Structure formats: C-alpha cells, structure tokens
Amino acid sequence: MKIPVRNINIPHPSRKALSLICLLALVLSLVPLLYMGRYTHPTGDDIYYGVDAHLIWEETGSLTQTIGSALRGVAHDYRTWQGTYAAMFLMRLQPTVFSENLYFLTSFLVIGLLLGGYWYLLCQIRNYIIPFEKYELIGIWSVLMVLSLQWVVSPGEAFYWYNGSVYYSGFYGITMFLFGMLCKYIFTHKKTTLAAILCLAFLVGGSNYLTLLWSMLVLVLTALWSLLKKHPKRLSLICIALFQIACFAVSASAPGNEVRQALSAKLPAGKAILFSLLQGTAYLSAWLNGWWVLGAIILLPFMVPAFGKLKYRFSHPFIVTAFMYGMFCALSCPTFYAQSSTGPGRVLNVVYYGFVITSYISLFYLAGWVYNNCGELQDKLHVLFPLFCKLLVPITVLQICIGLNDDTVMLSASVQAMRDIVRQTGSAYDREYKARIRHLQELPPSDIVLMPYQNRPLTVYVGDYGPAADQGSNRALARWYGHNSIIVDYSSQEN
C-alpha cells in the first residue's frame, strides 16, 4: 500500500520548475557522454577475455556454442585466476565478440544501468517509505545522477571500457536495482519480486567485491531488522541474506583467487578496515566541495516537504551519520585487504558513487532532525523558500566561477567529452583504431609491430597493448586476427 501524500506550505510551481531545470541539466550532460561512445573501442582485457568466444562465433555463428565457450572460460578462470563468475561470464561476451560495430553499446549499457538503478531505487523509496511528489523524485534523481556521472575519478574506466566499466560501474547499477527490489518486497511480499531479488543477488554475488560487500551488509542488516520487528517475511529475508553470503563464499573460495593473490600483498582484515576509515577522511576532504554543497542546496527544497508527511522523528542524527560513513568506507575495504592500496580508477569510481549516495542520505536525515527540532523553521518555510529561489542563481554562478578556477569544471566528464569532440581527438583516435584493424585484417599471418596511438582522448582512451609478444592481451589479439605475434613499439615515443 502506497503512502498517502499531503501538501506542505512550500510553493509547488517553483519546485516543479527547479526539478525540470535539474532534469534538463542531466539530459544535456548526457549528450556528449553518449556521443563519445561512438569512438570507444575494445582493448586489453576486452580482447583477452573475449577471444575464445569470438573465434567460436566466427567459426560457427552459433549463439549456443558461443555462450558455451564463455561458460567454459568462466570455469577456467575460476580455477586459475578469480572467482567472480558473473563478471567473468559477461566479460567473455563483450560486444565485439559478435561485431566490431557493437562496442559503442558499452557506454549506453553502463550509463543506462546507473540511471535505471538509481531511478528504480528512488521510485520504490517514494512508493513505500518517503512520499515524495513525482517532480521531487525527478529533481532528486537528476541531481544525484549529474554529480555521480560528472565527477567520477576516471570517465574512461567508468563508462567506455567494457571490461572495467561493466565490472564496476555496471554492477553498481545492478546493486541499486537489487536494493530497490528489496524495498519493494518488504512492503508487498510478492513472490515474483522475491525471485527477482534472488536473481540479482546471484549476479551481484559473482561481481566485484565492493558492490558485493555492500549488498551483503544491506541484506544482513535487513534480515536482522526483520527479526527485531517480527516482520511477516522475516524468514524469506533471512534466506535472501544467507543466499547472498553463499554466493560470496562460492566466489571467494575459488582456487584462482589464491593464484591471483600471490601476485600482490594484502593487509590483515583489521588493518584494511582501519586504512579504509582513514582513507575515507581523505575522500571527504576532496569530494565535499562546492559542487556537493550546490547539490545539497538544490536537493533541500525537494527533501524538506517530505518531513511534514512522515511520523518518523529522525532522533539519532549522529548515529546515522556515523553509520553512513562506515558504509561509505566499507567500499574501500576489499582493495585494501587484497592489494594494500586504494585500487585503480574503476574502483575509485564506485567509491565515489557510494560517497554521493551515503552523504546525501546523511544530509536528508540531518535535515529531518533539524526540521523536527525547530518549530520556528517549519512556520517560516513559505517565507524562506522565495528567498532561497532568489539566491540559487547567484550561488550557482559563483560555484561555476570557482569550478573554473580550481579546474573542477574542466575535470567533469561531459566537459572532457566536449573537449575531445571539439578538438576531434575522439574522431582521430577512431580513425587510427580502424586503420590498425584494417592493417591486421589485410596482412597475412606474421609477426606484427604496431605503432602506439598518437591521439588519446581524455574520455574513451584507457590504454593500449604491451611491448612484449608474450603478454596475455597481446597473445589474444594475435589469435583474434590470426597472426603469429603482435607487439606495440613504444621506442618511437621515447625518442
């Protein structure tokens, strides 16, 4: 049963206009990101993991046999490299396995999962927990997505490199769908929703350990809550949590994990947790910037009206804020534990997504606490909101000016994409790539020496092949195009 909605004394037309402006900003920011997708191409692990399935597809044209090849590859990876079964399966079926012309779908897939996951989660929160108006929901979603997409640490590894993007950003989006389904099941008890949760939990259970850890924490805490509250579906919720833990056990116990772990030093669990908590403060100092403050200012008019419709009193702001900080820091634990480091850009992207959502949950809770403990503020909302509207434009202009000064504007993903489009580095890289592919296709089987790319777009370029023929991705590329060996000669760059 959906929560009934009552009005609150803040003017609706202004907030509706603000939500539409936020939506327009999101749409405009997506245009260059998706446009750059036409210039993205496979490299490195894309070819390494996809070569067996590609050769089967080229030989037979059979989807069944191609999928069978991918499954055999997952079994091989499980024994020899890593246990993330769902990710390994998707990696072995990357778009160019079937056609070189399909790789552009990577950015649409990953960005679509992020947009869709957040939207679905927010819709379920609106339906069953917090009675936002539809336009408030649009405004909140737009702000969260603009901030999440624009200031990721590495746009190339976030949206354009299939192997790294789907593994991290893509599965993070799937995890948001899982949380939305969980929210829906708590209130509806539908068997179809339960089945969907188990399917998503299975996928997340075979993904990267950052999102898997988050999923396990949320599911276990939900199960404990259901026991305390004697929820009618507590047995099902406990089974869901146990199922997710079992999926983690299958992934973590893979023999291949020991093989991979031997190549890097890991930290004891206690130190990994401590380092994660300390590293969280560094992230906060970097990411709690003017853009986050601007996002908070814009979000508050969409959040505050909900407080008058809730019976919840927001009585524990400091406990909730500390808990959210702990959840945020938890995303750093797997890489500290396994690699004694923060991890590459694709890992930091997920940590940043987690920062955005946990920090604004904390903001919502703190704002609710202030609202419920300041009666004078409630009475003055209808007076304060017009003043807020007048100040919003100069505050936004001021932040843009500050962003131009500290380069955060130039570091946003859409601005980087626009630079690649205007300077034509994206199209030049695309031409170089296609010329290289024609070269590989036209030459008879031989030992190939490739020149490194001269054009390296800020967004879609994530790396090239190595200088040694025995490197895994180089061997896979040689097999892909039927050559004896392939190397990239970087000596010309050094000179």
Secondary structure as the mmCIF struct_conf table of DSSP 4:
data_model
#
loop_
_struct_conf.conf_type_id
_struct_conf.id
_struct_conf.beg_label_comp_id
_struct_conf.beg_label_asym_id
_struct_conf.beg_label_seq_id
_struct_conf.end_label_comp_id
_struct_conf.end_label_asym_id
_struct_conf.end_label_seq_id
HELX_LH_PP_P HELX_LH_PP_P1 LYS A 2 PRO A 4
BEND BEND1 ASN A 9 ILE A 10
HELX_RH_AL_P HELX_RH_AL_P1 HIS A 12 TYR A 35
HELX_RH_3T_P HELX_RH_3T_P1 MET A 36 TYR A 39
TURN_TY1_P TURN_TY1_P1 GLY A 44 GLY A 44
HELX_RH_AL_P HELX_RH_AL_P2 ASP A 45 THR A 60
HELX_RH_AL_P HELX_RH_AL_P3 LEU A 63 THR A 80
TURN_TY1_P TURN_TY1_P2 TRP A 81 TRP A 81
HELX_RH_AL_P HELX_RH_AL_P4 TYR A 85 MET A 91
TURN_TY1_P TURN_TY1_P3 ARG A 92 LEU A 93
HELX_RH_3T_P HELX_RH_3T_P2 PRO A 95 VAL A 97
TURN_TY1_P TURN_TY1_P4 PHE A 98 PHE A 98
HELX_RH_3T_P HELX_RH_3T_P3 GLU A 100 LEU A 102
TURN_TY1_P TURN_TY1_P5 TYR A 103 PHE A 104
HELX_RH_AL_P HELX_RH_AL_P5 LEU A 105 TYR A 128
TURN_TY1_P TURN_TY1_P6 ILE A 129 ILE A 129
HELX_RH_AL_P HELX_RH_AL_P6 LYS A 134 GLN A 150
TURN_TY1_P TURN_TY1_P7 TRP A 151 TRP A 151
BEND BEND2 VAL A 153 VAL A 153
HELX_RH_AL_P HELX_RH_AL_P7 PRO A 155 PRO A 155
HELX_RH_PI_P HELX_RH_PI_P1 GLY A 156 TYR A 160
HELX_RH_AL_P HELX_RH_AL_P8 TYR A 162 SER A 165
HELX_RH_PI_P HELX_RH_PI_P2 VAL A 166 GLY A 170
HELX_RH_AL_P HELX_RH_AL_P9 PHE A 171 THR A 188
HELX_RH_AL_P HELX_RH_AL_P10 LYS A 191 GLY A 205
TURN_TY1_P TURN_TY1_P8 GLY A 206 GLY A 206
BEND BEND3 SER A 207 SER A 207
HELX_RH_AL_P HELX_RH_AL_P11 TYR A 209 LYS A 229
TURN_TY1_P TURN_TY1_P9 LYS A 230 LYS A 230
TURN_TY1_P TURN_TY1_P10 PRO A 232 LYS A 233
HELX_RH_AL_P HELX_RH_AL_P12 ARG A 234 ALA A 252
TURN_TY1_P TURN_TY1_P11 SER A 253 SER A 253
HELX_RH_AL_P HELX_RH_AL_P13 PRO A 255 GLN A 261
TURN_TY1_P TURN_TY1_P12 ALA A 262 LEU A 263
BEND BEND4 SER A 264 SER A 264
HELX_RH_AL_P HELX_RH_AL_P14 ALA A 269 TRP A 287
BEND BEND5 LEU A 288 ASN A 289
HELX_RH_AL_P HELX_RH_AL_P15 GLY A 290 PHE A 307
TURN_TY1_P TURN_TY1_P13 GLY A 308 LYS A 309
HELX_RH_AL_P HELX_RH_AL_P16 PRO A 317 ALA A 330
TURN_TY1_P TURN_TY1_P14 LEU A 331 SER A 332
HELX_RH_AL_P HELX_RH_AL_P17 CYS A 333 GLN A 339
BEND BEND6 SER A 340 SER A 341
HELX_RH_AL_P HELX_RH_AL_P18 GLY A 345 ASN A 372
TURN_TY1_P TURN_TY1_P15 ASN A 373 ASN A 373
HELX_RH_AL_P HELX_RH_AL_P19 GLY A 375 ASP A 379
TURN_TY1_P TURN_TY1_P16 LYS A 380 LYS A 380
HELX_RH_AL_P HELX_RH_AL_P20 LEU A 381 ASP A 406
TURN_TY1_P TURN_TY1_P17 ASP A 407 ASP A 407
HELX_RH_AL_P HELX_RH_AL_P21 THR A 408 LEU A 411
BEND BEND7 SER A 412 SER A 412
HELX_RH_AL_P HELX_RH_AL_P22 ALA A 413 VAL A 422
TURN_TY1_P TURN_TY1_P18 ARG A 423 GLN A 424
HELX_RH_AL_P HELX_RH_AL_P23 THR A 425 GLU A 442
BEND BEND8 LEU A 443 LEU A 443
HELX_LH_PP_P HELX_LH_PP_P2 PRO A 444 PRO A 444
BEND BEND9 PRO A 445 SER A 446
STRN STRN1 ASP A 447 LEU A 450
HELX_LH_PP_P HELX_LH_PP_P3 MET A 451 TYR A 453
BEND BEND10 GLN A 454 GLN A 454
TURN_TY1_P TURN_TY1_P19 LEU A 458 VAL A 460
BEND BEND11 PRO A 467 PRO A 467
TURN_TY1_P TURN_TY1_P20 ALA A 469 ASP A 470
BEND BEND12 GLN A 471 GLN A 471
HELX_RH_AL_P HELX_RH_AL_P24 GLY A 472 TYR A 481
TURN_TY1_P TURN_TY1_P21 GLY A 482 GLY A 482
BEND BEND13 ASN A 484 ASN A 484
STRN STRN2 SER A 485 VAL A 488
HELX_RH_AL_P HELX_RH_AL_P25 SER A 491 GLU A 494
#
